[in-house]
Structure formats: C-alpha cells, structure tokens
Amino acid sequence: MKLRIRGNSLRLRLSRGEVAELAERGRVDDGIAFGSEPEARLGYGIVCSDDASALSARYGAATIVVTLPRSVARTWAASDEVSLEAEQPIGGGEVLRLLVEKDFACLQPRTGEDDGDAFPNPNVTC
C-alpha cells in the first residue's frame, strides 16, 4: 500500500492483492520506520466497518486509519471503479480530502519499484 500526504490530502493506493485482502479480511495495514525504536514508526492502514456510513480517517497512537463501509469496499473490490473519494470536515472551515485508489502499474519501469501486483495500466498501448 502506498501512502501520499500533501497538505490536507491523504491518498492510499492499494495493489490487487491488498484490494482482495481488504474485501476478504476487512483490513490492510502497513507502516514506515524512521529508526529501530517502536515509537519511531508511523503506521497506516485501511479498515472496513459495518458501522461506517462514509469514508473517513483518524489519527492516534502514531497511526493513520482510514475507515470505509464494508459494503462499499466489497463492491469497489469487485468492480472496475478505480477510486473512492470523500471530504472530511476537520474544523475551522477546512476539510481533509481522502482518496483510496487501485494502484496501476507504471507506464515507465522505475528502479526499485515492483509493479508485479499492480492493476494493469489502462493507458498502455501495445
């Protein structure tokens, strides 16, 4: 799973396997370590909930958690729909923009990138 943060915008990109795991298991977790200490790790993940009514996000205990309704996750996983979007009010008239996407293979190979589990890129011409 890829995480992109830019201003008040949060994007998660999931591989084919991660989309399947989300639909089957109801969650996908990942993280990044900035050192060997446990407190030097930022966790992030996406979870399904029967109680959720919309895509939302929260932060606590050094972890970002994006939540979406289980029915939405299953429908999205089984469809050709690429992304799920939402805006979450965060106070002061501001919003957090949320985007969850299926991760497509890059058009140009990149050193150190493994696109083996990515969705086929629709812009590839053969």
VMD Tcl script that builds the backbone (N, CA, C; Angstrom):
set m [mol new atoms 378]
animate dup $m
set s [atomselect $m all]
$s set {name element resname resid chain x y z} {
  {N N MET 1 A 0.852 -1.160 0.000}
  {CA C MET 1 A 0.000 0.000 0.000}
  {C C MET 1 A 0.901 1.226 0.000}
  {N N LYS 2 A 0.532 2.161 -0.840}
  {CA C LYS 2 A 1.285 3.408 -0.927}
  {C C LYS 2 A 0.502 4.506 -0.224}
  {N N LEU 3 A 1.215 5.350 0.492}
  {CA C LEU 3 A 0.629 6.466 1.215}
  {C C LEU 3 A 1.180 7.760 0.648}
  {N N ARG 4 A 0.272 8.703 0.375}
  {CA C ARG 4 A 0.699 10.021 -0.082}
  {C C ARG 4 A -0.034 11.052 0.756}
  {N N ILE 5 A 0.724 11.945 1.336}
  {CA C ILE 5 A 0.175 13.039 2.127}
  {C C ILE 5 A 0.649 14.331 1.504}
  {N N ARG 6 A -0.297 15.214 1.277}
  {CA C ARG 6 A 0.053 16.528 0.734}
  {C C ARG 6 A -0.951 17.523 1.287}
  {N N GLY 7 A -0.485 18.408 2.153}
  {CA C GLY 7 A -1.405 19.333 2.795}
  {C C GLY 7 A -2.491 18.550 3.515}
  {N N ASN 8 A -3.722 18.975 3.364}
  {CA C ASN 8 A -4.852 18.272 3.970}
  {C C ASN 8 A -5.450 17.274 2.987}
  {N N SER 9 A -4.578 16.484 2.395}
  {CA C SER 9 A -4.979 15.471 1.429}
  {C C SER 9 A -4.255 14.172 1.769}
  {N N LEU 10 A -5.008 13.076 1.798}
  {CA C LEU 10 A -4.464 11.768 2.115}
  {C C LEU 10 A -4.896 10.789 1.037}
  {N N ARG 11 A -3.922 10.094 0.442}
  {CA C ARG 11 A -4.216 9.135 -0.626}
  {C C ARG 11 A -3.572 7.799 -0.289}
  {N N LEU 12 A -4.363 6.735 -0.422}
  {CA C LEU 12 A -3.855 5.376 -0.296}
  {C C LEU 12 A -4.035 4.686 -1.636}
  {N N ARG 13 A -2.986 4.019 -2.093}
  {CA C ARG 13 A -3.067 3.224 -3.322}
  {C C ARG 13 A -2.827 1.774 -2.968}
  {N N LEU 14 A -3.773 0.923 -3.351}
  {CA C LEU 14 A -3.718 -0.487 -2.999}
  {C C LEU 14 A -3.470 -1.349 -4.225}
  {N N SER 15 A -2.615 -2.355 -4.058}
  {CA C SER 15 A -2.338 -3.328 -5.122}
  {C C SER 15 A -3.519 -4.276 -5.250}
  {N N ARG 16 A -3.469 -5.143 -6.254}
  {CA C ARG 16 A -4.538 -6.134 -6.445}
  {C C ARG 16 A -4.695 -7.012 -5.217}
  {N N GLY 17 A -3.584 -7.490 -4.684}
  {CA C GLY 17 A -3.629 -8.339 -3.501}
  {C C GLY 17 A -4.192 -7.622 -2.289}
  {N N GLU 18 A -3.841 -6.357 -2.132}
  {CA C GLU 18 A -4.347 -5.582 -1.000}
  {C C GLU 18 A -5.840 -5.298 -1.129}
  {N N VAL 19 A -6.316 -5.043 -2.341}
  {CA C VAL 19 A -7.752 -4.841 -2.556}
  {C C VAL 19 A -8.495 -6.129 -2.216}
  {N N ALA 20 A -7.959 -7.269 -2.642}
  {CA C ALA 20 A -8.581 -8.563 -2.318}
  {C C ALA 20 A -8.559 -8.812 -0.812}
  {N N GLU 21 A -7.449 -8.487 -0.156}
  {CA C GLU 21 A -7.332 -8.662 1.294}
  {C C GLU 21 A -8.333 -7.774 2.034}
  {N N LEU 22 A -8.496 -6.553 1.560}
  {CA C LEU 22 A -9.461 -5.637 2.173}
  {C C LEU 22 A -10.872 -6.202 2.075}
  {N N ALA 23 A -11.224 -6.715 0.908}
  {CA C ALA 23 A -12.564 -7.270 0.707}
  {C C ALA 23 A -12.787 -8.533 1.536}
  {N N GLU 24 A -11.748 -9.366 1.662}
  {CA C GLU 24 A -11.886 -10.646 2.362}
  {C C GLU 24 A -11.692 -10.525 3.873}
  {N N ARG 25 A -10.626 -9.858 4.278}
  {CA C ARG 25 A -10.239 -9.797 5.690}
  {C C ARG 25 A -10.775 -8.555 6.397}
  {N N GLY 26 A -11.044 -7.515 5.608}
  {CA C GLY 26 A -11.586 -6.294 6.187}
  {C C GLY 26 A -10.566 -5.291 6.655}
  {N N ARG 27 A -9.294 -5.526 6.339}
  {CA C ARG 27 A -8.272 -4.546 6.715}
  {C C ARG 27 A -6.953 -4.821 5.991}
  {N N VAL 28 A -6.195 -3.759 5.799}
  {CA C VAL 28 A -4.838 -3.836 5.262}
  {C C VAL 28 A -4.009 -2.835 6.076}
  {N N ASP 29 A -2.865 -3.274 6.576}
  {CA C ASP 29 A -2.005 -2.423 7.390}
  {C C ASP 29 A -0.610 -2.348 6.800}
  {N N ASP 30 A 0.045 -1.225 7.044}
  {CA C ASP 30 A 1.426 -1.028 6.608}
  {C C ASP 30 A 2.051 0.000 7.530}
  {N N GLY 31 A 3.266 0.390 7.252}
  {CA C GLY 31 A 3.916 1.390 8.075}
  {C C GLY 31 A 5.296 1.716 7.556}
  {N N ILE 32 A 5.886 2.728 8.172}
  {CA C ILE 32 A 7.234 3.147 7.821}
  {C C ILE 32 A 8.014 3.395 9.106}
  {N N ALA 33 A 9.228 2.873 9.153}
  {CA C ALA 33 A 10.087 3.041 10.324}
  {C C ALA 33 A 11.102 4.147 10.050}
  {N N PHE 34 A 11.272 5.012 11.039}
  {CA C PHE 34 A 12.255 6.082 10.950}
  {C C PHE 34 A 13.451 5.786 11.846}
  {N N GLY 35 A 13.440 4.645 12.468}
  {CA C GLY 35 A 14.504 4.200 13.353}
  {C C GLY 35 A 14.119 2.843 13.907}
  {N N SER 36 A 14.960 2.291 14.784}
  {CA C SER 36 A 14.698 0.952 15.307}
  {C C SER 36 A 13.751 0.948 16.504}
  {N N GLU 37 A 13.513 2.087 17.117}
  {CA C GLU 37 A 12.629 2.153 18.276}
  {C C GLU 37 A 11.171 2.038 17.832}
  {N N PRO 38 A 10.336 1.381 18.625}
  {CA C PRO 38 A 8.911 1.250 18.263}
  {C C PRO 38 A 8.211 2.592 18.072}
  {N N GLU 39 A 8.600 3.599 18.851}
  {CA C GLU 39 A 7.961 4.911 18.730}
  {C C GLU 39 A 8.423 5.682 17.495}
  {N N ALA 40 A 9.380 5.142 16.755}
  {CA C ALA 40 A 9.865 5.791 15.537}
  {C C ALA 40 A 9.186 5.209 14.300}
  {N N ARG 41 A 7.999 4.659 14.482}
  {CA C ARG 41 A 7.258 4.045 13.378}
  {C C ARG 41 A 5.917 4.745 13.203}
  {N N LEU 42 A 5.586 5.050 11.950}
  {CA C LEU 42 A 4.274 5.581 11.600}
  {C C LEU 42 A 3.502 4.451 10.941}
  {N N GLY 43 A 2.416 4.054 11.544}
  {CA C GLY 43 A 1.572 3.017 10.969}
  {C C GLY 43 A 0.452 3.655 10.161}
  {N N TYR 44 A -0.005 2.933 9.163}
  {CA C TYR 44 A -1.165 3.393 8.395}
  {C C TYR 44 A -1.897 2.181 7.856}
  {N N GLY 45 A -3.198 2.352 7.703}
  {CA C GLY 45 A -3.986 1.232 7.233}
  {C C GLY 45 A -5.381 1.648 6.837}
  {N N ILE 46 A -6.086 0.675 6.308}
  {CA C ILE 46 A -7.469 0.886 5.896}
  {C C ILE 46 A -8.278 -0.275 6.441}
  {N N VAL 47 A -9.426 0.046 7.026}
  {CA C VAL 47 A -10.270 -0.973 7.638}
  {C C VAL 47 A -11.710 -0.820 7.172}
  {N N CYS 48 A -12.413 -1.934 7.129}
  {CA C CYS 48 A -13.837 -1.937 6.799}
  {C C CYS 48 A -14.628 -1.995 8.096}
  {N N SER 49 A -15.784 -1.367 8.070}
  {CA C SER 49 A -16.648 -1.386 9.238}
  {C C SER 49 A -18.106 -1.445 8.799}
  {N N ASP 50 A -18.869 -2.285 9.474}
  {CA C ASP 50 A -20.302 -2.334 9.224}
  {C C ASP 50 A -20.993 -1.095 9.784}
  {N N ASP 51 A -20.344 -0.408 10.723}
  {CA C ASP 51 A -20.911 0.778 11.354}
  {C C ASP 51 A -20.595 2.064 10.603}
  {N N ALA 52 A -19.627 2.040 9.697}
  {CA C ALA 52 A -19.236 3.255 8.967}
  {C C ALA 52 A -20.293 3.608 7.933}
  {N N SER 53 A -20.546 4.891 7.791}
  {CA C SER 53 A -21.506 5.345 6.782}
  {C C SER 53 A -20.813 6.020 5.606}
  {N N ALA 54 A -19.530 6.343 5.775}
  {CA C ALA 54 A -18.772 7.011 4.716}
  {C C ALA 54 A -17.282 6.789 4.941}
  {N N LEU 55 A -16.503 7.088 3.930}
  {CA C LEU 55 A -15.052 7.058 4.014}
  {C C LEU 55 A -14.615 8.123 5.010}
  {N N SER 56 A -13.754 7.755 5.964}
  {CA C SER 56 A -13.276 8.708 6.957}
  {C C SER 56 A -11.870 8.326 7.391}
  {N N ALA 57 A -11.207 9.229 8.120}
  {CA C ALA 57 A -9.860 8.960 8.602}
  {C C ALA 57 A -9.708 9.496 10.015}
  {N N ARG 58 A -8.797 8.850 10.747}
  {CA C ARG 58 A -8.453 9.331 12.079}
  {C C ARG 58 A -6.968 9.076 12.308}
  {N N TYR 59 A -6.430 9.813 13.267}
  {CA C TYR 59 A -5.024 9.660 13.614}
  {C C TYR 59 A -4.910 9.549 15.125}
  {N N GLY 60 A -4.124 8.603 15.590}
  {CA C GLY 60 A -3.848 8.444 17.011}
  {C C GLY 60 A -2.827 7.355 17.213}
  {N N ALA 61 A -2.058 7.462 18.299}
  {CA C ALA 61 A -1.039 6.462 18.633}
  {C C ALA 61 A -0.106 6.201 17.451}
  {N N ALA 62 A 0.319 7.283 16.779}
  {CA C ALA 62 A 1.249 7.202 15.644}
  {C C ALA 62 A 0.728 6.329 14.503}
  {N N THR 63 A -0.598 6.320 14.332}
  {CA C THR 63 A -1.202 5.502 13.277}
  {C C THR 63 A -2.317 6.273 12.585}
  {N N ILE 64 A -2.317 6.217 11.263}
  {CA C ILE 64 A -3.392 6.772 10.440}
  {C C ILE 64 A -4.294 5.609 10.049}
  {N N VAL 65 A -5.590 5.747 10.326}
  {CA C VAL 65 A -6.538 4.697 9.973}
  {C C VAL 65 A -7.638 5.296 9.105}
  {N N VAL 66 A -7.788 4.753 7.921}
  {CA C VAL 66 A -8.883 5.130 7.025}
  {C C VAL 66 A -9.943 4.037 7.153}
  {N N THR 67 A -11.178 4.463 7.349}
  {CA C THR 67 A -12.285 3.520 7.533}
  {C C THR 67 A -13.291 3.716 6.409}
  {N N LEU 68 A -13.834 2.608 5.911}
  {CA C LEU 68 A -14.889 2.690 4.916}
  {C C LEU 68 A -15.929 1.622 5.179}
  {N N PRO 69 A -17.163 1.863 4.731}
  {CA C PRO 69 A -18.206 0.855 4.917}
  {C C PRO 69 A -17.827 -0.455 4.233}
  {N N ARG 70 A -18.068 -1.564 4.920}
  {CA C ARG 70 A -17.715 -2.886 4.379}
  {C C ARG 70 A -18.384 -3.131 3.030}
  {N N SER 71 A -19.638 -2.744 2.886}
  {CA C SER 71 A -20.352 -2.974 1.620}
  {C C SER 71 A -19.723 -2.178 0.482}
  {N N VAL 72 A -19.261 -0.983 0.765}
  {CA C VAL 72 A -18.585 -0.160 -0.249}
  {C C VAL 72 A -17.277 -0.825 -0.672}
  {N N ALA 73 A -16.526 -1.325 0.292}
  {CA C ALA 73 A -15.244 -1.983 -0.008}
  {C C ALA 73 A -15.446 -3.203 -0.904}
  {N N ARG 74 A -16.434 -4.023 -0.586}
  {CA C ARG 74 A -16.673 -5.239 -1.380}
  {C C ARG 74 A -17.128 -4.901 -2.793}
  {N N THR 75 A -18.013 -3.922 -2.918}
  {CA C THR 75 A -18.487 -3.512 -4.238}
  {C C THR 75 A -17.336 -2.949 -5.058}
  {N N TRP 76 A -16.527 -2.083 -4.445}
  {CA C TRP 76 A -15.375 -1.458 -5.119}
  {C C TRP 76 A -14.370 -2.523 -5.566}
  {N N ALA 77 A -14.077 -3.472 -4.678}
  {CA C ALA 77 A -13.094 -4.511 -4.997}
  {C C ALA 77 A -13.519 -5.354 -6.191}
  {N N ALA 78 A -14.808 -5.587 -6.351}
  {CA C ALA 78 A -15.318 -6.446 -7.420}
  {C C ALA 78 A -15.614 -5.688 -8.712}
  {N N SER 79 A -15.388 -4.379 -8.710}
  {CA C SER 79 A -15.750 -3.564 -9.874}
  {C C SER 79 A -14.509 -3.030 -10.596}
  {N N ASP 80 A -14.776 -2.330 -11.703}
  {CA C ASP 80 A -13.708 -1.638 -12.434}
  {C C ASP 80 A -13.520 -0.214 -11.925}
  {N N GLU 81 A -14.292 0.176 -10.926}
  {CA C GLU 81 A -14.165 1.511 -10.347}
  {C C GLU 81 A -12.759 1.672 -9.772}
  {N N VAL 82 A -12.122 2.787 -10.082}
  {CA C VAL 82 A -10.731 2.996 -9.708}
  {C C VAL 82 A -10.582 3.571 -8.307}
  {N N SER 83 A -11.419 4.529 -7.942}
  {CA C SER 83 A -11.163 5.246 -6.698}
  {C C SER 83 A -12.426 5.493 -5.882}
  {N N LEU 84 A -12.185 5.744 -4.609}
  {CA C LEU 84 A -13.201 6.165 -3.658}
  {C C LEU 84 A -12.734 7.499 -3.091}
  {N N GLU 85 A -13.618 8.488 -3.038}
  {CA C GLU 85 A -13.238 9.817 -2.578}
  {C C GLU 85 A -14.197 10.319 -1.520}
  {N N ALA 86 A -13.690 11.173 -0.641}
  {CA C ALA 86 A -14.535 11.824 0.357}
  {C C ALA 86 A -13.817 13.061 0.868}
  {N N GLU 87 A -14.588 13.952 1.451}
  {CA C GLU 87 A -14.052 15.099 2.169}
  {C C GLU 87 A -14.568 15.025 3.587}
  {N N GLN 88 A -13.658 15.156 4.538}
  {CA C GLN 88 A -13.992 15.055 5.947}
  {C C GLN 88 A -13.760 16.408 6.609}
  {N N PRO 89 A -14.798 17.033 7.154}
  {CA C PRO 89 A -14.604 18.307 7.849}
  {C C PRO 89 A -13.649 18.130 9.031}
  {N N ILE 90 A -12.707 19.061 9.189}
  {CA C ILE 90 A -11.740 18.967 10.283}
  {C C ILE 90 A -11.769 20.209 11.176}
  {N N GLY 91 A -12.751 21.068 10.963}
  {CA C GLY 91 A -12.882 22.260 11.793}
  {C C GLY 91 A -12.296 23.477 11.127}
  {N N GLY 92 A -12.724 24.639 11.582}
  {CA C GLY 92 A -12.208 25.885 11.043}
  {C C GLY 92 A -12.519 26.084 9.576}
  {N N GLY 93 A -13.561 25.429 9.095}
  {CA C GLY 93 A -13.925 25.547 7.685}
  {C C GLY 93 A -13.028 24.753 6.748}
  {N N GLU 94 A -12.137 23.936 7.293}
  {CA C GLU 94 A -11.229 23.142 6.461}
  {C C GLU 94 A -11.725 21.709 6.346}
  {N N VAL 95 A -11.241 21.021 5.311}
  {CA C VAL 95 A -11.582 19.616 5.097}
  {C C VAL 95 A -10.321 18.811 4.854}
  {N N LEU 96 A -10.389 17.542 5.181}
  {CA C LEU 96 A -9.365 16.567 4.830}
  {C C LEU 96 A -9.883 15.822 3.618}
  {N N ARG 97 A -9.148 15.870 2.526}
  {CA C ARG 97 A -9.543 15.153 1.317}
  {C C ARG 97 A -8.976 13.740 1.378}
  {N N LEU 98 A -9.839 12.766 1.145}
  {CA C LEU 98 A -9.448 11.359 1.205}
  {C C LEU 98 A -9.637 10.718 -0.156}
  {N N LEU 99 A -8.663 9.925 -0.557}
  {CA C LEU 99 A -8.731 9.224 -1.830}
  {C C LEU 99 A -8.120 7.840 -1.638}
  {N N VAL 100 A -8.881 6.814 -1.977}
  {CA C VAL 100 A -8.400 5.440 -1.949}
  {C C VAL 100 A -8.471 4.946 -3.385}
  {N N GLU 101 A -7.347 4.459 -3.908}
  {CA C GLU 101 A -7.271 4.080 -5.324}
  {C C GLU 101 A -6.687 2.689 -5.506}
  {N N LYS 102 A -7.066 2.081 -6.613}
  {CA C LYS 102 A -6.387 0.873 -7.071}
  {C C LYS 102 A -5.088 1.335 -7.732}
  {N N ASP 103 A -3.991 0.686 -7.388}
  {CA C ASP 103 A -2.672 1.092 -7.872}
  {C C ASP 103 A -2.382 0.456 -9.225}
  {N N PHE 104 A -2.184 1.294 -10.240}
  {CA C PHE 104 A -1.861 0.824 -11.585}
  {C C PHE 104 A -0.361 0.707 -11.782}
  {N N ALA 105 A 0.028 -0.213 -12.630}
  {CA C ALA 105 A 1.433 -0.354 -12.994}
  {C C ALA 105 A 1.908 0.931 -13.666}
  {N N CYS 106 A 3.152 1.292 -13.411}
  {CA C CYS 106 A 3.731 2.488 -14.030}
  {C C CYS 106 A 3.909 2.256 -15.523}
  {N N LEU 107 A 3.781 3.335 -16.288}
  {CA C LEU 107 A 3.987 3.230 -17.730}
  {C C LEU 107 A 5.459 3.051 -18.063}
  {N N GLN 108 A 6.330 3.642 -17.252}
  {CA C GLN 108 A 7.773 3.504 -17.434}
  {C C GLN 108 A 8.334 2.753 -16.225}
  {N N PRO 109 A 9.136 1.715 -16.444}
  {CA C PRO 109 A 9.729 0.999 -15.316}
  {C C PRO 109 A 10.571 1.944 -14.456}
  {N N ARG 110 A 10.516 1.745 -13.139}
  {CA C ARG 110 A 11.290 2.557 -12.195}
  {C C ARG 110 A 12.190 1.649 -11.378}
  {N N THR 111 A 13.420 2.048 -11.218}
  {CA C THR 111 A 14.367 1.281 -10.423}
  {C C THR 111 A 13.852 1.171 -8.992}
  {N N GLY 112 A 13.841 -0.036 -8.473}
  {CA C GLY 112 A 13.414 -0.266 -7.107}
  {C C GLY 112 A 11.914 -0.394 -6.923}
  {N N GLU 113 A 11.142 -0.249 -7.976}
  {CA C GLU 113 A 9.681 -0.378 -7.893}
  {C C GLU 113 A 9.273 -1.746 -8.435}
  {N N ASP 114 A 8.425 -2.435 -7.695}
  {CA C ASP 114 A 7.907 -3.716 -8.140}
  {C C ASP 114 A 6.416 -3.556 -8.411}
  {N N ASP 115 A 6.038 -3.586 -9.674}
  {CA C ASP 115 A 4.643 -3.433 -10.071}
  {C C ASP 115 A 3.971 -4.778 -10.337}
  {N N GLY 116 A 4.571 -5.852 -9.867}
  {CA C GLY 116 A 4.056 -7.191 -10.160}
  {C C GLY 116 A 2.639 -7.443 -9.681}
  {N N ASP 117 A 2.209 -6.748 -8.619}
  {CA C ASP 117 A 0.859 -6.950 -8.079}
  {C C ASP 117 A -0.045 -5.753 -8.376}
  {N N ALA 118 A 0.426 -4.852 -9.235}
  {CA C ALA 118 A -0.373 -3.670 -9.584}
  {C C ALA 118 A -1.450 -4.052 -10.589}
  {N N PHE 119 A -2.472 -3.218 -10.640}
  {CA C PHE 119 A -3.517 -3.397 -11.647}
  {C C PHE 119 A -2.944 -3.011 -13.008}
  {N N PRO 120 A -3.352 -3.665 -14.077}
  {CA C PRO 120 A -2.859 -3.282 -15.411}
  {C C PRO 120 A -3.212 -1.822 -15.699}
  {N N ASN 121 A -2.260 -1.096 -16.227}
  {CA C ASN 121 A -2.487 0.306 -16.523}
  {C C ASN 121 A -3.346 0.425 -17.789}
  {N N PRO 122 A -4.473 1.132 -17.710}
  {CA C PRO 122 A -5.364 1.245 -18.877}
  {C C PRO 122 A -4.780 2.109 -20.006}
  {N N ASN 123 A -3.692 2.831 -19.717}
  {CA C ASN 123 A -3.095 3.689 -20.735}
  {C C ASN 123 A -1.982 3.020 -21.527}
  {N N VAL 124 A -1.749 1.731 -21.282}
  {CA C VAL 124 A -0.730 1.001 -22.017}
  {C C VAL 124 A -1.268 0.679 -23.409}
  {N N THR 125 A -0.461 0.983 -24.410}
  {CA C THR 125 A -0.825 0.629 -25.790}
  {C C THR 125 A 0.217 -0.343 -26.316}
  {N N CYS 126 A -0.222 -1.420 -26.873}
  {CA C CYS 126 A 0.704 -2.438 -27.383}
  {C C CYS 126 A 0.541 -2.571 -28.872}
}
mol reanalyze $m
mol bondsrecalc $m
mol representation Tube
mol addrep $m
